[in-house]
Amino acid sequence: MKRTILASSTVLGAAIAVALLLRPSHTIPRAPELAVPERIPPAARQVIASKMRRHAEQLPSLVSSVVVLDYDGAARTAGEIFDEPEIARPIAGDELNGLLPERFFVLQDALRTSARQLVQAAARRDSGLLADAFGGLTRTCVSCHDVYLRGLPE
């Protein structure tokens, strides 16, 4: 009887050890980083990058919510993007904002518009509109990154 208990305990312990060793990791690998535009001074890049980092933290949650049709989650995250403070358009003598082309500010406005449309689609529980709004939001992100990196002409 003692041998059976000892053998069963050993097998159970080994099974638990193997399960712990083979369990999936909940760590999400770090995504590739956006390149650094050398034309923008480090202090200015830091301000812009902090805003982009917040979006990088929000996007995985938004993607997951949209894909599984978690309308409340999608509305909440899109609302956070909508509520983000904007970088103000340049005024005379404004060093940071003067480094960014007008197209950057147009895209910043488009991002807010897309975020608002996403919130509205989620409130309606309309999966088609939700997908369209999400597509518009991600298109805006890609276009904005292009302007940030390359300073495309307006």
C-alpha positions, 0 to 999 in steps of 0.5 A, spaced: 500 500 500 505 504 501 509 503 495 502 504 491 501 511 494 509 513 493 508 511 486 502 515 485 505 521 488 511 520 484 507 520 478 503 525 480 508 530 482 512 528 475 506 530 471 505 537 475 512 538 474 511 537 466 505 541 466 508 547 469 514 546 465 510 546 458 505 551 460 504 556 455 507 563 456 503 569 458 508 574 455 507 577 449 513 578 445 515 586 444 513 588 437 518 591 432 519 599 434 518 604 430 524 607 427 527 614 429 527 620 424 534 623 425 531 630 422 527 631 429 531 633 435 531 628 441 527 632 445 521 633 440 522 626 438 521 624 446 514 628 446 512 625 440 514 618 442 510 618 448 504 619 445 505 614 440 507 609 446 500 610 449 497 608 442 502 602 442 499 600 448 492 601 446 492 598 440 493 590 442 487 591 446 483 594 441 484 589 436 482 584 440 476 587 442 474 588 435 476 581 433 471 578 438 466 583 437 467 585 445 463 592 443 464 595 450 471 593 450 472 596 443 468 603 445 472 603 451 479 603 448 477 607 442 474 612 447 481 613 450 484 614 443 479 619 442 481 623 449 488 623 448 491 630 448 493 632 441 499 635 439 497 643 437 498 645 430 504 650 430 504 657 432 510 662 430 516 660 434 514 653 436 520 649 435 516 642 436 510 643 432 514 647 427 518 640 425 512 636 423 508 637 417 501 640 416 499 633 414 501 630 421 496 634 424 491 632 419 492 625 420 491 627 428 484 629 427 483 623 422 485 619 428 480 622 433 474 622 427 476 614 426 476 613 434 469 617 435 466 612 429 469 606 432 465 608 439 459 609 435 459 603 431 460 599 438 454 603 441 450 600 435 453 593 436 454 594 428 460 589 426 460 591 419 461 599 421 466 597 427 470 593 422 470 599 417 472 604 423 477 600 425 480 599 418 480 607 418 483 608 424 489 603 422 490 606 416 491 613 419 496 610 424 500 607 418 499 614 414 501 618 420 507 613 422 510 615 414 509 622 415 513 622 422 518 618 419 519 621 412 516 628 413 512 627 407 510 633 403 503 636 404 
